[in-house]
Amino acid sequence: MSVNTATGRAVPGVIFNNSSTTNIEGETQVLGDIVTIDFEDEVGNGLHINDMILIQRHILGIEALDERLWLAADVNANEQVTASDLTELRHRITGESDGLRWDFINTQIDNGSLVQPKGTYIAIKRGDVDDNAILPGENELPITGKITIEDKVLNIGETYLIPITIEGQDPLLGMEIRLGINQDLLEIKLDGTGIENNLEFESADYFMSADGELIILLINALSSANDPSLDANNAVVNIRCTAKANILLHDAINISNRKSFAVDENIDLYAVGSEIENVITDTNSPELASLRIFPNPTTDYLRIDQSGVSVKGDLNISILNTQDQLIINQTSDIVNVQDLSHGMYYYKITIGEYEKKGNFIVVR
């Protein structure tokens, strides 16, 4: 007995009759007739934005799928490949559907021989059109790119456009961007206004999962690949969000252990990591760790206490707003903020060659 995928990959872990399990070569021995076939898998494994592009191009008559991949494209298993399959696949990618189906098709022709294999099975996962589901013993798709988001100060009640850029400028047919959002700190409207489609992809959808994962799906099926360098900031998309507290962006967006995906002009999928750049921190130089900035929040003055600092040098204080504009620059250790509006600001303090950055809140 053997089990392989449509592209010839051996499938370990397939259980026949609740007793016989295929090995790393996708083979096992089974006594008696085949009654049940089981295989444990996750819904989203192998289902990505390039599968949607392949299905859409097939429906539009641009590029037909062969018979085996056609079965994978028939996501809802109604013996047709239509727009409803695209909808169901999108729901599985975003976690809105828990539909999971593997079909095991026996291609063995009985020639009457007593020594022929009992079954030669092709394993097809509905929705995994390009056959890239990670099978037992296989490594995940390596990260070969990176999306970046620049940290910034956000004031409560204010709305911002957050550019998402991609490292390098290879043309893209699609992207599947995944970000963790702390919805207690950041609001992203789900009425269609929450993103700006900078590169004018033919389709730009986004969804927020129950556990706070923002999933953005960008697709070109008819047009040629989009070049990120055509945007002034190399931004693939902008997120429109409103701060629900005075925060730093990196406190509201979680990108650790999250993998996004991009599709190149050959409809090949590659994984991209994520990074928040220029993270605003309280301390850059350890020598200024004991420098005190108080009170915070404040209403009138911000004071700089150097008494615990041993390094020597000229003091300089810069105060910037959330647009990174310099609004105060001085050498005195008492900063008058009485003319500043309510909200968050950030400071940069230098003593000689050493630097400390942070943020403070003005309360009105």
C-alpha positions as MATLAB code, in Angstrom:
seq = 'MSVNTATGRAVPGVIFNNSSTTNIEGETQVLGDIVTIDFEDEVGNGLHINDMILIQRHILGIEALDERLWLAADVNANEQVTASDLTELRHRITGESDGLRWDFINTQIDNGSLVQPKGTYIAIKRGDVDDNAILPGENELPITGKITIEDKVLNIGETYLIPITIEGQDPLLGMEIRLGINQDLLEIKLDGTGIENNLEFESADYFMSADGELIILLINALSSANDPSLDANNAVVNIRCTAKANILLHDAINISNRKSFAVDENIDLYAVGSEIENVITDTNSPELASLRIFPNPTTDYLRIDQSGVSVKGDLNISILNTQDQLIINQTSDIVNVQDLSHGMYYYKITIGEYEKKGNFIVVR';
ca = [
       0.000    0.000    0.000;
       1.386    3.423   -0.926;
       0.124    7.006   -0.596;
       1.540   10.002   -2.476;
       0.268   13.487   -3.254;
      -0.638   14.667   -6.746;
       2.959   15.845   -7.290;
       4.499   12.595   -6.038;
       5.321   13.417   -2.417;
       5.090   10.472   -0.022;
       2.461   10.942    2.699;
       3.419    9.508    6.106;
       0.853    9.130    8.877;
      -2.124    7.925    6.833;
      -4.062    5.395    8.923;
      -5.877    2.497    7.230;
      -8.588    0.620    9.138;
      -7.526    2.321   12.397;
      -4.490    0.055   12.567;
      -1.937    0.401    9.734;
      -0.024    3.698    9.345;
       2.097    4.748    6.361;
       5.820    5.246    7.040;
       8.091    8.066    5.887;
       8.010    6.598    2.353;
       4.218    6.674    2.412;
       3.955    2.877    2.533;
       2.283    0.339    4.815;
       0.791   -3.143    4.786;
      -2.928   -3.697    5.312;
      -4.704   -6.961    5.947;
      -8.193   -7.335    4.564;
     -10.308   -4.816    2.685;
      -9.877   -1.084    3.125;
     -12.732    0.176    5.300;
     -11.482    3.511    6.671;
      -8.719    5.981    5.770;
      -7.788    8.739    8.246;
      -5.195   11.489    8.238;
      -4.702   14.146   10.914;
      -4.086   17.684    9.638;
      -4.848   21.359   10.318;
      -7.364   23.228    8.175;
      -5.012   26.015    7.058;
      -1.980   23.846    6.352;
      -0.979   24.434    2.716;
      -3.877   26.796    1.949;
      -2.555   30.170    0.816;
      -3.096   33.142   -1.434;
      -1.424   31.486   -4.453;
      -4.066   28.730   -4.376;
      -6.715   31.429   -4.761;
      -4.815   32.910   -7.706;
      -4.531   29.501   -9.416;
      -8.272   28.845   -9.002;
      -9.202   32.306  -10.241;
      -6.975   31.980  -13.312;
      -8.559   28.590  -14.058;
     -12.094   30.017  -13.781;
     -11.176   32.938  -16.044;
      -9.696   30.593  -18.659;
      -6.189   32.012  -18.321;
      -4.473   28.836  -17.176;
      -6.296   25.494  -16.900;
      -5.521   23.060  -14.080;
      -4.781   19.417  -14.767;
      -7.212   16.754  -13.516;
      -5.594   16.104  -10.143;
      -5.066   19.753   -9.271;
      -8.631   20.429  -10.476;
      -9.845   18.122   -7.694;
      -7.935   20.221   -5.149;
      -9.484   23.371   -6.651;
     -12.980   21.925   -6.143;
     -12.828   23.066   -2.517;
     -16.479   22.446   -1.666;
     -16.437   19.064   -3.452;
     -19.478   19.692   -5.695;
     -17.704   18.522   -8.876;
     -17.368   22.077  -10.194;
     -14.711   24.787   -9.858;
     -16.516   28.080   -9.453;
     -16.441   31.323   -7.480;
     -17.998   29.482   -4.543;
     -14.775   27.470   -4.225;
     -12.826   30.731   -3.995;
     -15.137   31.907   -1.237;
     -14.798   28.687    0.744;
     -11.007   28.671    0.318;
     -10.789   32.257    1.543;
     -12.837   31.296    4.597;
     -10.472   28.413    5.346;
      -7.390   30.622    4.940;
      -8.787   33.239    7.313;
     -10.116   30.727    9.829;
     -13.772   31.550    9.180;
     -14.390   27.938    8.137;
     -13.169   24.755    9.803;
     -13.771   22.666    6.689;
     -11.055   20.066    6.167;
     -11.050   17.358    3.570;
      -8.449   14.991    2.185;
      -9.466   12.630   -0.617;
      -7.577    9.373   -1.137;
      -8.028    8.034   -4.671;
      -6.953    4.495   -5.438;
      -5.321    4.441   -8.880;
      -4.402    0.745   -8.694;
      -5.729   -1.281  -11.632;
      -6.531   -4.885  -10.734;
      -4.604   -7.095  -13.160;
      -5.448  -10.344  -11.387;
      -1.974  -10.722   -9.886;
      -1.755  -11.968   -6.315;
       1.424   -9.964   -5.668;
       0.320   -6.541   -6.879;
      -0.114   -3.780   -4.251;
      -3.537   -3.607   -2.631;
      -3.726    0.098   -3.341;
      -1.778    2.952   -4.868;
      -3.383    6.086   -3.494;
      -3.209    9.712   -4.541;
      -3.835   12.060   -1.585;
      -5.473   15.384   -2.441;
      -6.269   18.127    0.047;
      -9.172   20.310   -1.056;
      -7.905   23.873   -1.503;
      -4.212   22.998   -1.648;
      -4.014   23.496   -5.402;
      -0.223   23.787   -5.619;
       0.257   20.804   -3.265;
       2.464   22.500   -0.672;
       0.852   21.328    2.598;
       3.567   20.480    5.138;
       3.528   16.716    5.590;
       4.885   14.827    8.647;
       8.684   14.990    8.626;
       8.867   17.932    6.222;
      10.289   21.362    7.042;
       8.177   24.499    6.871;
       8.633   26.927    4.001;
      11.806   28.924    4.783;
      11.559   32.674    5.268;
      13.089   34.448    2.278;
      11.648   37.955    2.663;
      10.497   40.455    5.267;
       7.730   42.977    5.765;
       8.462   45.961    7.980;
       6.425   48.440   10.008;
       7.970   51.565   11.534;
       7.269   52.211   15.198;
       5.576   55.464   16.142;
       3.768   57.243   18.961;
      -0.044   57.072   18.812;
      -2.381   59.449   20.651;
      -5.753   58.296   21.957;
      -8.613   59.049   19.573;
      -6.395   59.920   16.612;
      -6.462   58.012   13.311;
      -3.269   56.972   11.504;
      -2.144   55.355    8.265;
       0.465   52.673    8.973;
       2.493   51.665    5.873;
       3.471   48.007    5.488;
       6.548   47.700    3.316;
       8.244   44.615    1.921;
      11.986   44.132    1.824;
      13.259   44.062   -1.741;
      11.243   45.144   -4.732;
      10.369   41.946   -6.579;
       7.046   42.166   -8.475;
       4.132   40.565   -6.638;
       1.003   38.766   -7.808;
      -0.328   38.609   -4.272;
       0.314   38.815   -0.556;
      -1.119   37.189    2.551;
      -0.178   39.441    5.470;
      -0.754   38.288    9.058;
      -0.411   40.614   12.075;
      -1.509   40.266   15.678;
      -3.588   43.253   16.800;
      -4.305   44.185   20.420;
      -7.887   45.321   19.914;
      -7.966   46.914   23.368;
      -5.351   49.402   22.134;
      -6.016   49.723   18.416;
      -9.211   49.843   16.357;
      -9.263   48.782   12.706;
     -12.638   49.268   11.071;
     -14.003   46.199    9.303;
     -16.280   48.162    6.956;
     -13.813   48.190    4.045;
     -12.042   51.402    5.071;
      -9.422   49.732    7.259;
      -6.776   49.387    4.541;
      -5.506   51.390    1.565;
      -4.624   49.298   -1.493;
      -1.481   51.228   -2.457;
      -0.481   49.096   -5.421;
      -4.048   48.722   -6.710;
      -4.283   44.952   -6.532;
      -7.396   43.650   -8.281;
      -8.670   42.285   -4.992;
      -7.822   43.574   -1.510;
      -9.690   41.973    1.392;
      -8.977   41.885    5.087;
     -10.392   40.031    8.082;
      -9.969   40.062   11.862;
     -10.008   36.645   13.490;
     -11.583   35.976   16.874;
      -8.141   35.893   18.507;
      -7.100   39.262   17.060;
      -5.145   38.240   13.956;
      -5.460   40.726   11.097;
      -5.275   38.870    7.764;
      -4.870   40.909    4.567;
      -5.303   39.155    1.208;
      -4.045   40.946   -1.921;
      -4.556   39.317   -5.345;
      -3.742   39.939   -8.997;
      -5.135   37.195  -11.244;
      -5.663   39.045  -14.528;
      -2.972   41.705  -14.400;
       0.784   41.433  -14.314;
       2.683   41.461  -11.038;
       2.755   44.678   -9.012;
       6.076   46.338   -8.236;
       6.365   47.704   -4.661;
       8.919   50.281   -5.862;
       6.064   52.094   -7.636;
       4.931   53.390   -4.236;
       6.956   56.287   -2.842;
       7.504   54.389    0.418;
       7.692   50.883   -1.108;
       4.458   50.256    0.821;
       2.333   47.312   -0.258;
      -0.645   48.473    1.783;
      -1.545   51.016    4.465;
      -3.518   50.077    7.575;
      -5.931   52.764    8.774;
      -6.308   52.546   12.542;
      -7.452   54.593   15.522;
      -5.605   54.555   18.851;
      -7.763   53.621   21.839;
      -5.030   54.724   24.280;
      -1.802   56.731   24.308;
       0.571   54.037   23.121;
       3.558   53.092   21.033;
       2.660   51.157   17.896;
       4.819   48.182   18.850;
       2.667   47.701   21.975;
      -0.444   47.193   19.821;
       0.930   45.085   16.931;
       2.376   41.645   17.618;
       4.468   40.191   14.815;
       6.587   37.673   16.712;
       6.161   34.062   15.549;
       3.897   35.175   12.696;
       4.609   34.327    9.096;
       3.189   36.123    6.081;
       3.378   35.008    2.453;
       4.011   36.565   -0.955;
       3.429   35.274   -4.480;
       5.909   36.094   -7.234;
       5.166   36.542  -10.929;
       5.559   32.764  -11.482;
       2.781   32.123   -8.914;
       5.369   30.609   -6.564;
       4.743   31.111   -2.864;
       7.425   32.284   -0.472;
       7.317   33.027    3.232;
       8.139   36.428    4.665;
       8.943   37.346    8.242;
       7.981   40.571    9.996;
       9.859   43.282   11.873;
       8.983   46.541   13.584;
      11.751   48.996   12.699;
      13.198   51.849   14.746;
      11.508   50.653   17.924;
      11.069   53.533   20.334;
      12.655   52.523   23.642;
      13.134   54.231   26.966;
      16.902   53.804   26.992;
      19.436   53.613   24.188;
      22.649   54.169   26.177;
      23.091   52.095   29.372;
      25.112   54.987   30.807;
      21.880   57.017   31.005;
      19.737   54.291   32.561;
      19.511   56.229   35.842;
      18.471   59.484   34.151;
      15.020   60.435   35.510;
      12.363   62.211   33.458;
       9.358   63.274   35.527;
       6.490   63.805   36.137;
       4.896   61.575   33.554;
       2.065   62.308   32.797;
       2.573   66.033   33.225;
       0.517   69.200   32.850;
       3.105   71.991   32.863;
       6.786   71.018   33.168;
       8.959   68.009   32.345;
      12.050   67.782   34.555;
      15.328   66.012   33.826;
      17.184   64.719   36.894;
      20.863   64.032   36.157;
      21.879   63.396   39.758;
      22.264   59.639   39.257;
      24.260   59.945   36.027;
      28.057   59.778   36.210;
      28.868   60.625   32.577;
      29.725   64.218   31.695;
      28.872   66.292   28.653;
      26.579   68.958   27.280;
      22.874   68.385   27.856;
      20.454   68.686   24.943;
      16.721   67.920   24.988;
      14.528   67.484   21.904;
      10.736   67.100   22.083;
       8.924   65.682   19.032;
       5.266   65.177   18.198;
       3.686   62.039   16.765;
       4.496   63.178   13.231;
       8.176   63.114   14.215;
       8.326   66.921   14.000;
      10.695   68.776   16.323;
       8.702   71.194   18.490;
      11.116   71.957   21.366;
      14.910   71.946   21.442;
      16.796   73.250   24.473;
      19.698   72.749   26.867;
      17.865   73.458   30.156;
      16.827   70.506   32.335;
      13.296   71.885   32.865;
      11.024   71.769   29.813;
       7.927   73.997   29.683;
       5.105   72.012   28.054;
       2.207   74.267   29.027;
       1.567   75.171   25.389;
       1.392   71.561   24.201;
      -1.953   69.913   23.484;
      -3.210   66.826   25.266;
      -1.542   63.664   23.990;
       1.649   61.671   23.761;
       5.040   63.082   22.754;
       8.493   61.643   22.752;
      11.823   63.000   23.839;
      15.468   62.545   22.892;
      18.006   63.520   25.525;
      21.725   63.561   24.874;
      24.544   64.064   27.366;
      27.762   64.216   25.423;
      27.849   61.149   23.202;
      25.151   59.278   25.106;
      21.457   59.245   24.255;
      18.161   58.353   25.909;
      14.750   58.204   24.188;
      11.272   57.766   25.566;
       7.769   59.124   25.610;
       5.594   61.180   27.934;
       1.988   62.277   28.127;
       0.612   65.793   28.460;
      -2.715   65.850   30.293;
      -5.259   68.656   29.806;
];
